[in-house]
Amino acid sequence: MADKYGIKVALPDFGVKDAKPEECSITPEFPCMKIKLKQVPPHFGVFTKTFSSTPATGETALLTINHNLGYKPAHLCLIKYAVSGVSRALPLPAYSGISLAIYAYVSTTQFKIMMNRQVGGTDPNGETWIFKYYIFVENGA
């Protein structure tokens, strides 16, 4: 570790001074996830979707962000919503039975939060869903 600068945290039962990278929870041997700042639209944030009517069946894009990175970046998306009056926060994909799927995906140009509602499936009319999303990049700035 003499040539590496940064924080090193060893897992239980390992000494921080001689722990190998795979024996650490944090080490400068492995790069951390990066986010590009000052992007328009932002590559991280909170998106709120309130349903004022019954959504159509099939796939519906709830949010589309053009990132134009030229590769498929790693991403993370969480959803917070109430089910039977109980507030839940979950990573995507999330499902309401087999009739409603909520998921996020990326292409080489876009990040999308999607919903796929089957015929006669769960109706989110009147519900508010809150998403927290992150689009990670190879080189942060």
C-alpha positions as CSV (number, residue, x, y, z in Angstrom):
1,M,0.0,0.0,0.0
2,A,3.0,2.3,0.1
3,D,2.3,3.6,-3.5
4,K,-1.5,4.1,-2.9
5,Y,-3.1,7.0,-1.2
6,G,-6.6,7.0,0.2
7,I,-8.7,5.3,2.8
8,K,-8.3,1.7,3.6
9,V,-10.8,-0.2,5.8
10,A,-10.2,-3.9,6.5
11,L,-13.0,-6.4,7.0
12,P,-13.5,-8.0,10.4
13,D,-10.6,-10.4,11.3
14,F,-8.1,-8.7,9.0
15,G,-5.4,-6.2,9.9
16,V,-5.6,-2.9,7.9
17,K,-1.8,-2.7,7.5
18,D,-1.5,-6.1,5.7
19,A,-5.0,-6.7,4.3
20,K,-5.2,-7.7,0.7
21,P,-7.7,-5.6,-1.4
22,E,-10.3,-8.4,-1.3
23,E,-10.1,-8.4,2.5
24,C,-11.1,-4.7,2.6
25,S,-14.5,-3.0,2.5
26,I,-12.8,0.2,1.3
27,T,-9.4,0.4,-0.5
28,P,-7.8,2.7,-3.0
29,E,-6.9,-0.4,-5.0
30,F,-10.5,-0.3,-6.5
31,P,-12.0,2.8,-8.0
32,C,-15.2,4.1,-6.5
33,M,-18.3,5.0,-8.5
34,K,-18.2,8.4,-10.1
35,I,-20.9,10.9,-11.0
36,K,-20.6,13.8,-13.5
37,L,-21.5,17.1,-11.9
38,K,-23.2,20.1,-13.5
39,Q,-24.8,18.0,-16.3
40,V,-28.0,19.3,-17.9
41,P,-30.3,17.4,-17.2
42,P,-28.6,16.2,-14.0
43,H,-27.1,12.7,-13.9
44,F,-28.5,12.2,-10.4
45,G,-31.5,13.5,-8.6
46,V,-35.0,13.0,-7.4
47,F,-38.0,12.5,-9.8
48,T,-41.6,12.5,-8.5
49,K,-44.4,10.9,-10.5
50,T,-48.0,11.5,-9.4
51,F,-50.6,9.5,-11.3
52,S,-53.8,11.6,-11.9
53,S,-55.4,8.9,-14.1
54,T,-55.1,5.3,-14.9
55,P,-52.0,4.8,-17.0
56,A,-52.1,2.9,-20.3
57,T,-51.3,-0.7,-20.5
58,G,-47.9,-1.8,-21.9
59,E,-44.6,0.1,-21.5
60,T,-44.6,3.7,-20.5
61,A,-41.5,5.9,-20.0
62,L,-41.8,7.8,-16.8
63,L,-38.4,9.7,-17.1
64,T,-35.9,9.9,-20.0
65,I,-32.5,11.5,-19.6
66,N,-30.2,11.9,-22.6
67,H,-26.7,11.2,-21.2
68,N,-24.9,10.7,-24.5
69,L,-21.9,9.0,-22.9
70,G,-21.4,6.7,-25.9
71,Y,-21.4,3.6,-23.6
72,K,-23.8,1.9,-21.2
73,P,-23.0,3.4,-17.8
74,A,-23.7,1.8,-14.4
75,H,-26.8,3.2,-12.8
76,L,-28.8,2.9,-9.6
77,C,-32.5,3.8,-9.2
78,L,-34.6,3.6,-6.0
79,I,-38.3,4.0,-5.6
80,K,-40.3,5.1,-2.6
81,Y,-44.1,4.5,-2.6
82,A,-46.9,3.4,-0.3
83,V,-48.4,0.0,-0.5
84,S,-51.6,-0.5,1.5
85,G,-50.6,2.6,3.5
86,V,-47.1,1.4,4.3
87,S,-44.3,3.5,2.9
88,R,-41.6,1.4,1.1
89,A,-38.2,2.3,-0.4
90,L,-36.8,-0.3,-2.8
91,P,-34.1,-0.6,-5.5
92,L,-35.5,-1.1,-9.0
93,P,-36.8,-3.3,-10.5
94,A,-39.9,-3.3,-8.4
95,Y,-43.1,-5.3,-9.0
96,S,-46.7,-5.2,-7.9
97,G,-47.6,-8.8,-8.4
98,I,-47.1,-9.9,-12.0
99,S,-49.3,-7.1,-13.5
100,L,-47.0,-4.1,-12.9
101,A,-43.2,-3.8,-13.3
102,I,-41.2,-0.7,-12.6
103,Y,-37.6,-0.7,-13.8
104,A,-34.7,1.5,-15.0
105,Y,-32.3,0.8,-17.8
106,V,-29.6,2.6,-19.8
107,S,-28.5,2.6,-23.5
108,T,-25.4,4.2,-24.9
109,T,-27.4,7.5,-25.1
110,Q,-30.2,7.4,-22.6
111,F,-31.3,6.5,-19.0
112,K,-35.0,5.6,-18.6
113,I,-37.3,4.9,-15.8
114,M,-40.1,2.6,-17.2
115,M,-43.3,1.1,-16.1
116,N,-44.9,-1.9,-17.8
117,R,-48.6,-2.4,-16.8
118,Q,-50.5,-5.5,-18.0
119,V,-54.1,-5.4,-19.1
120,G,-56.3,-5.2,-15.9
121,G,-53.1,-4.9,-13.9
122,T,-52.5,-2.9,-10.7
123,D,-53.7,0.7,-11.1
124,P,-51.4,3.4,-9.6
125,N,-54.0,6.1,-10.1
126,G,-53.8,8.6,-7.2
127,E,-50.4,7.3,-6.1
128,T,-47.2,9.3,-5.9
129,W,-43.9,7.5,-6.6
130,I,-40.6,9.1,-5.7
131,F,-37.5,8.0,-7.5
132,K,-33.8,8.7,-6.6
133,Y,-31.5,8.0,-9.5
134,Y,-27.8,8.0,-10.2
135,I,-26.0,7.6,-13.6
136,F,-22.4,6.6,-13.0
137,V,-19.5,7.5,-15.3
138,E,-16.0,6.2,-16.0
139,N,-14.4,9.6,-15.4
140,G,-16.0,11.9,-12.9
141,A,-15.7,15.7,-12.9
